[in-house]
Amino acid sequence: MKILITGGAGFIGSNFIHYWLKKYPDDEIVNLDALTYAGNQKSLADIADNKNYKFAKGDICDSALVNDLVKDVDMIVNFAAETHVDRSIAGSEDFIKTNVEGTRVLLEAAKNNGNIRFHHISTDEVFGSLGPKDAKFNEKTPYDPRSPYSASKAASDHLVRAYFHTHGLPITISNCSNNYGPYQFAEKIIPLFITNLLTGKKVPVYGQGKNIRDWIHVDDHNRGVEMIIKKGKIGETYCLGGDNEITNLELTKKILDLMDRSEEWIEYVADRLGHDLRYAIDFSKAKKELGWEPKINFYEGLKETIDWYKTNRQWWEKKRV
């Protein structure tokens, strides 16, 4: 099988390429990435010479390039996206362009080249915000995005479903909770806090740190995507969660503990605009239909992530926020 991976030099995409080629070494991967600030080819340096791996620098909004690449593939897995909420609040244009228009270009190319199988990576943030006692998000939760980022991802999800219903495009969608692991650009909370501490800086906690997130290790997420590709029902959405709900302050204290720092390293800062209180995912559909559930213990996964950033300073030191 030959797969076009979009955004493959980013955090989740690069981990997925490593995961897939390790498990399916005879498959071919084409990685299309624009190499914006969060893309890093060093994440894939160890497979750069693999005969079954090809890198193509370019934008998913470039319809001519996308169509040329799609002609020869059996499947598209779309990781390409602008993802940082704070950046979307500061300016939404890139988010609309990449996440909405870019997805449309990819869908058109898939449709026009024989209805190529299409898997779309999305987020739990499209569902909005939960209260402390609300039921977890699931595949039937109404969309209620609250930031320009989540609104752009919600729009892209709707486009993907529209191409299934209108054109019969063979699609699946996965909505995942917050990912963590190696190769993540140091603007998201876990790598930001780790690299701040490694460079002698305090860690900025929004508000009082009471916002709750569900964390999934990137390898658990990629295994879920693999199972959707292999066993998922066409036209369906699958929610992938980590079963690790924790407040941002509790997460901060875990990182401090693992890095032998005291709570004096915490700096409380003004809260994010429209900061969603809680995300949590019910992954029972994926468990029932695919046999998937997260396997990596959060504390152990966090420890391994910290160790990775400690031993790979050359990867992140020149590409920090």
MOWO-V934639 format. One record per helix or strand. SS is the DSSP state (~ for helix, > for strand). FROM is the first residue (numbers start at 0). TO is the last residue. If there is no record, write none. Layout:
ss | from | to
SS | FROM | TO
SS | FROM | TO
This chain:
ss | from | to
> | 1 | 5
~ | 10 | 22
> | 27 | 32
~ | 40 | 46
> | 52 | 56
~ | 62 | 69
> | 74 | 77
~ | 84 | 89
~ | 92 | 111
> | 116 | 122
~ | 123 | 126
> | 136 | 136
~ | 147 | 166
> | 170 | 175
> | 177 | 179
~ | 188 | 197
> | 202 | 205
> | 211 | 216
~ | 217 | 230
> | 236 | 239
> | 244 | 246
~ | 247 | 257
~ | 262 | 264
> | 265 | 268
> | 277 | 277
> | 280 | 280
~ | 283 | 289
~ | 297 | 310
~ | 312 | 315
